[in-house]
Amino acid sequence: MNVFRHYDRTALDAEYNNRAKVKDAMDWIARYGAASARARAELPMQFDVPYGPHHAERADIFPAAGPGPAPVHVFIHGGYWHRLDKADFSFVARAFREAATVVVNYALVPTVDLDEQVRQVRASVAWVHANARSFGGDSARITVSGHSAGGHLVAMLLATEWSRFGAPADVIKAGCGFSGLYDLEPIRLCYLNDVLGLTPEAERRNSPVHLKPTGRVPLILAVGADEGPEYHRQTNDLAAAWRAHGAPIDIADAAGLNHFTIVAELERPDSALARAIRKQMGLV
């Protein structure tokens, strides 16, 4: 029996089980950690800076290599909302050395629900705006990116009423989500919901495909060419929905990359993905 489109439960589970689909997935996750440890050892940084009262509301800040005020880039990690940590992704700072890079942590489901996780990430951006000057950043030049569940959270940022967080409506100047999840209905119907516990109502209010962008912020939606069909559908559906509201969206099909190799493109500034984000930041 089909539970979502043409997928039965077994097929849907398989489609969203990236660790099973990519044979060396755990090797890549280990690589993230090792590369991040090196980055923290080699680059100037501030570790575990609080942006809110919850113990998970922390960020690692990598100041720009040059004089400020510099552009600020906020990176949001993935892990299907219930795994991984900012410490696994310090390496992304290497792609944006001319900018101040802020790698955000958030509380993982099920210690909080998805609504609270989204609130925390929104609060992190409001904090960055209010405090950018303290780490040499320019609060008028904030961009964001995120991988997988982080791509979902990027889209949620672009559907935020920022006045509720004490930030200007145009606080984010550009965004990039890669291998992101923007329609949470198949997530609710597959194995992931055993942890996430999404209700139909929570799924709807946290699915960017059903929301309106609050401005016309340029958004790049990148997806690995070697991702499964649902990831391409997710990307295409968000692009279609938000273009209907006037959002400027570019889709980037990342040749030869899968769910785990795409984020490693931010280990260096000259990859296609890094160059696209750097162009958004005015660094190219």
C-alpha positions as CSV (number, residue, x, y, z in Angstrom):
1,M,0.0,0.0,0.0
2,N,1.4,3.4,-1.0
3,V,1.8,5.9,1.9
4,F,3.2,8.8,-0.1
5,R,2.9,9.3,-3.9
6,H,4.1,6.1,-5.5
7,Y,6.1,5.0,-2.4
8,D,5.0,2.3,0.0
9,R,6.5,2.5,3.5
10,T,9.5,0.3,2.7
11,A,10.4,2.3,-0.4
12,L,9.8,5.7,1.4
13,D,12.1,4.6,4.2
14,A,14.8,3.6,1.8
15,E,14.5,6.9,-0.1
16,Y,15.2,8.9,3.0
17,N,17.8,6.6,4.5
18,N,20.9,8.4,3.2
19,R,23.3,6.5,5.5
20,A,22.1,3.2,3.9
21,K,22.1,4.6,0.4
22,V,25.7,6.0,0.5
23,K,28.0,3.1,1.4
24,D,30.8,5.3,2.7
25,A,28.5,7.7,4.6
26,M,30.1,7.1,8.0
27,D,33.5,7.7,6.5
28,W,32.4,11.1,5.3
29,I,30.9,12.0,8.7
30,A,34.2,11.0,10.3
31,R,36.0,13.2,7.8
32,Y,33.8,16.2,8.7
33,G,34.8,15.8,12.4
34,A,38.5,15.5,11.6
35,A,38.5,18.4,9.2
36,S,36.6,20.5,11.8
37,A,39.0,19.7,14.6
38,R,41.8,20.9,12.4
39,A,40.0,24.1,11.5
40,R,39.3,24.9,15.2
41,A,43.0,24.3,16.0
42,E,44.3,26.4,13.1
43,L,41.8,29.3,12.7
44,P,41.1,32.1,15.2
45,M,37.7,31.4,16.8
46,Q,35.3,31.9,19.7
47,F,33.9,28.6,20.9
48,D,30.4,28.0,22.3
49,V,29.2,31.6,22.3
50,P,25.7,31.7,23.8
51,Y,22.9,33.2,21.7
52,G,20.0,32.2,24.0
53,P,19.2,30.7,27.4
54,H,19.0,27.0,26.3
55,H,22.2,25.1,26.8
56,A,22.1,24.1,23.1
57,E,21.8,27.7,21.9
58,R,25.5,28.2,21.2
59,A,27.5,29.2,18.2
60,D,31.2,29.0,17.1
61,I,32.4,32.2,15.6
62,F,35.3,32.3,13.1
63,P,36.2,36.0,12.6
64,A,37.3,37.2,9.2
65,A,40.9,37.0,8.2
66,G,41.1,40.6,7.2
67,P,39.9,43.9,8.7
68,G,36.2,44.5,9.4
69,P,33.5,45.1,9.2
70,A,33.2,41.9,7.2
71,P,30.3,40.0,5.7
72,V,28.8,37.5,8.1
73,H,27.9,34.0,7.0
74,V,25.7,31.8,9.2
75,F,25.9,28.0,8.6
76,I,23.3,25.6,9.9
77,H,24.2,21.9,10.1
78,G,22.1,19.0,9.1
79,G,21.5,15.6,10.7
80,Y,17.7,15.1,10.1
81,W,17.0,17.4,13.0
82,H,18.1,14.8,15.6
83,R,21.8,14.2,14.9
84,L,25.2,15.9,14.6
85,D,26.6,19.1,16.1
86,K,28.1,22.4,15.1
87,A,31.5,20.9,16.0
88,D,31.2,18.5,13.1
89,F,31.1,21.5,10.6
90,S,33.7,24.0,11.7
91,F,35.5,23.2,8.4
92,V,33.0,25.4,6.5
93,A,34.8,28.5,7.8
94,R,37.7,27.7,5.4
95,A,35.4,28.5,2.4
96,F,34.7,32.0,3.7
97,R,37.9,33.4,5.3
98,E,37.2,37.0,4.2
99,A,33.9,36.8,6.1
100,A,33.0,36.1,9.7
101,T,31.5,32.6,9.8
102,V,29.1,31.6,12.5
103,V,28.4,27.9,12.8
104,V,25.1,27.5,14.8
105,N,24.1,24.8,17.2
106,Y,20.5,24.1,18.2
107,A,18.7,21.6,20.5
108,L,18.0,18.3,18.8
109,V,14.7,16.5,18.5
110,P,13.4,14.8,20.7
111,T,14.8,17.0,23.5
112,V,12.8,19.7,21.9
113,D,10.2,19.7,19.2
114,L,10.7,21.0,15.7
115,D,8.8,24.2,16.4
116,E,11.3,25.1,19.2
117,Q,14.2,24.1,17.0
118,V,13.1,26.5,14.3
119,R,12.6,29.2,17.0
120,Q,16.2,28.7,18.2
121,V,17.7,29.0,14.7
122,R,15.7,32.2,14.1
123,A,16.9,33.5,17.4
124,S,20.5,32.8,16.4
125,V,20.2,35.0,13.4
126,A,18.6,37.8,15.4
127,W,21.5,37.5,17.9
128,V,24.1,37.6,15.1
129,H,22.5,40.8,13.7
130,A,22.6,42.4,17.2
131,N,26.1,41.4,18.0
132,A,27.9,41.3,14.6
133,R,30.1,44.3,15.4
134,S,31.5,42.5,18.5
135,F,33.3,40.0,16.2
136,G,34.2,42.3,13.3
137,G,31.0,41.5,11.3
138,D,28.8,43.8,9.3
139,S,25.2,43.4,10.5
140,A,24.0,44.7,7.1
141,R,25.6,41.8,5.2
142,I,24.4,38.6,6.7
143,T,23.9,35.5,4.5
144,V,22.9,32.0,5.5
145,S,23.4,28.4,4.2
146,G,22.6,25.0,5.5
147,H,22.8,21.3,4.5
148,S,20.0,18.7,4.6
149,A,17.9,19.6,7.7
150,G,19.9,22.7,7.8
151,G,18.6,23.5,4.3
152,H,15.1,23.2,5.7
153,L,16.0,25.6,8.5
154,V,17.4,28.1,6.0
155,A,14.1,28.1,4.2
156,M,12.3,28.6,7.5
157,L,14.5,31.6,8.1
158,L,13.4,33.1,4.9
159,A,9.8,32.6,5.9
160,T,10.2,34.5,9.2
161,E,8.4,37.5,10.6
162,W,11.6,39.1,11.9
163,S,9.9,41.8,13.9
164,R,9.0,39.1,16.4
165,F,12.7,38.6,17.0
166,G,13.7,42.3,17.1
167,A,15.4,42.1,13.7
168,P,14.8,44.1,10.5
169,A,12.7,42.5,7.8
170,D,15.8,42.3,5.5
171,V,18.2,40.9,8.1
172,I,19.2,38.1,5.7
173,K,20.5,39.2,2.4
174,A,20.8,35.8,0.7
175,G,20.5,32.1,1.4
176,C,21.6,28.7,0.1
177,G,20.1,25.4,1.0
178,F,21.8,22.3,-0.3
179,S,20.3,18.8,-0.3
180,G,17.5,20.3,1.7
181,L,14.1,19.1,2.9
182,Y,11.2,21.5,2.2
183,D,8.2,19.2,2.2
184,L,7.9,17.4,5.6
185,E,5.0,15.2,4.7
186,P,7.1,12.2,3.5
187,I,9.3,12.7,6.6
188,R,6.2,12.4,8.8
189,L,5.2,9.2,7.0
190,C,8.6,7.4,7.0
191,Y,10.9,5.9,9.7
192,L,12.2,9.3,10.7
193,N,9.0,10.2,12.4
194,D,9.7,7.6,15.1
195,V,12.1,10.2,16.5
196,L,10.7,13.4,15.2
197,G,7.1,12.8,16.3
198,L,5.6,15.2,13.7
199,T,1.8,15.7,13.8
200,P,0.0,16.6,10.6
201,E,-0.3,20.2,11.9
202,A,3.4,20.5,12.9
203,E,4.4,19.1,9.5
204,R,2.3,21.7,7.7
205,R,3.5,24.7,9.7
206,N,7.1,23.6,9.3
207,S,7.0,22.7,5.6
208,P,8.5,25.6,3.6
209,V,6.6,24.5,0.5
210,H,3.4,25.5,2.3
211,L,4.8,28.8,3.5
212,K,5.4,32.2,1.9
213,P,8.8,33.8,1.8
214,T,8.6,37.0,3.8
215,G,10.7,38.9,1.3
216,R,12.5,38.5,-2.0
217,V,15.7,37.2,-0.7
218,P,17.9,35.5,-3.3
219,L,18.0,31.7,-2.6
220,I,20.2,29.1,-4.2
221,L,18.8,25.5,-3.9
222,A,21.6,23.1,-4.6
223,V,21.2,19.3,-4.8
224,G,23.7,16.6,-5.5
225,A,23.1,15.0,-8.9
226,D,23.6,11.6,-7.2
227,E,20.8,12.3,-4.7
228,G,17.6,10.2,-4.8
229,P,14.6,11.4,-6.7
230,E,12.8,12.7,-3.6
231,Y,15.6,15.2,-2.9
232,H,15.3,16.6,-6.4
233,R,11.5,16.8,-6.1
234,Q,11.9,18.6,-2.8
235,T,14.1,21.1,-4.4
236,N,12.0,21.6,-7.5
237,D,8.8,21.9,-5.5
238,L,10.1,24.6,-3.2
239,A,11.5,26.5,-6.2
240,A,8.1,26.4,-8.0
241,A,6.1,27.3,-4.8
242,W,8.3,30.3,-3.9
243,R,8.8,31.5,-7.4
244,A,5.1,31.9,-7.5
245,H,5.5,34.4,-4.7
246,G,8.2,36.3,-6.6
247,A,11.2,34.9,-4.8
248,P,14.4,34.9,-6.9
249,I,15.5,31.3,-6.8
250,D,18.3,29.5,-8.6
251,I,18.6,25.7,-8.7
252,A,22.1,24.2,-8.9
253,D,22.5,20.6,-9.8
254,A,25.8,19.5,-8.3
255,A,27.3,17.0,-10.7
256,G,28.9,13.9,-9.2
257,L,27.9,14.7,-5.6
258,N,25.7,12.9,-3.2
259,H,24.2,13.7,0.2
260,F,27.4,13.5,2.1
261,T,30.0,14.7,-0.4
262,I,28.1,18.0,-1.2
263,V,28.8,19.6,2.2
264,A,32.5,18.8,1.9
265,E,32.6,21.3,-1.0
266,L,32.8,23.9,1.7
267,E,36.2,22.6,2.8
268,R,37.7,25.0,0.2
269,P,36.7,28.4,-1.3
270,D,37.2,27.4,-4.9
271,S,34.5,24.7,-5.2
272,A,31.4,25.5,-7.3
273,L,29.2,25.6,-4.2
274,A,31.5,27.8,-2.2
275,R,31.9,30.2,-5.2
276,A,28.1,30.4,-5.5
277,I,27.7,31.4,-1.9
278,R,30.7,33.7,-2.0
279,K,29.1,35.5,-4.9
280,Q,26.0,36.0,-2.8
281,M,28.2,37.5,-0.1
282,G,29.9,39.9,-2.6
283,L,33.2,38.2,-2.3
284,V,33.5,37.2,-6.0
